[in-house]
């Protein structure tokens, strides 16, 4: 008795199983344009994150300087003929402490004054031979500062050679400098983001130039513009996310390395000059949040720009199909 089942007898009429192969992506993976675009986006992201981090550090340093300046005022007592400097300093300290809003008054002693002048006059000079003024550092309450006009009037009556400096001029200049730096940094960051967008546009058009025939076939057989655009958008979103992540992580590691170097060489003249000019190279939490924001912004901008560019190209294909002379004019 024979088995009539073709699946058991190996009959050539036996239906073969259908093997579903994954659809090849419209934009090939690992192509030259994609790899080059990752590198370009990584470089632009690194520059954007470095600019954003620098602006953040300048703002935080300016706020720190402004807070330190606003918490302290300085009284300078100049030497006068026949006047006892120590007595004058005690009179200034006693007079200032009588005002509400003054928390403390500290007289800068002779040794500290000599250390302040040492970079210019050396260590072998005598303060008795030079008319060196002395300082009194006053700490004030920021929430309820004293009346500076009244303090100046009291000092003029008690110690005429004393002069009050509330650092308002320095504070105004510092605020103006910080605001200018922030505006310049934002402008540079905007230009870099615009450059990144243009780079993505040209790279997308280059990728579509090599795959234009696939787009035309898909479009002519009935594939919707949204489907075609989503294929390019997904591919370039991954490219943008890779490049932006590499650039952002490199910028974060750069700031971390600079901070470690500054802490390790804190006592060297180079580190002191860097700290005086740029403050601490320590990027706060707001800076790292800004880096993550830049990474997400560049990746999203890459995807959106790609989608708009693909849709525009499909419209150009429709125009060329409707009017063959359209492409010749271009």
Number of C-alpha atoms within 10 A of each C-alpha: 3 5 8 9 10 12 13 9 11 9 11 9 8 12 9 8 6 6 6 6 6 6 6 8 10 18 20 14 13 9 10 11 15 22 13 15 22 23 19 19 29 27 20 23 32 26 20 29 28 22 21 23 26 20 22 20 21 22 18 20 17 21 15 13 17 18 13 13 17 18 18 20 20 18 23 17 21 18 17 12 5 6 12 10 15 12 11 20 22 14 14 23 20 12 15 24 15 10 15 13 17 21 16 14 20 14 17 14 12 13 9 13 15 19 13 11 14 13 9 8 12 10 11 8 12 10 14 7 7 9 10 16 15 21 22 22 16 20 20 19 15 13 8 10 16 17 12 14 10 12 18 19 12 15 21 14 10 14 20 15 16 22 17 18 13 17 14 13 9 13 18 12 11 16 16 13 15 19 16 12 16 19 13 14 19 16 12 16 22 13 13 17 21 13 14 23 19 14 17 23 19 14 18 24 17 14 19 19 12 12 14 17 11 14 21 16 11 16 17 12 8 9 13 12 18 12 12 20 23 17 17 21 25 16 18 27 22 17 24 31 22 19 26 32 24 19 28 28 18 19 24 19 12 15 19 15 14 15 15 14 13 20 14 11 12 14 10 10 10 12 18 15 11 14 14 10 10 14 18 18 23 18 18 12 9 13 22 20 12 16 27 17 14 23 27 16 17 25 24 18 19 28 25 17 19 28 25 13 21 24 16 14 19 19 13 14 20 15 14 14 12 10 11 12 11 13 12 8 6 5
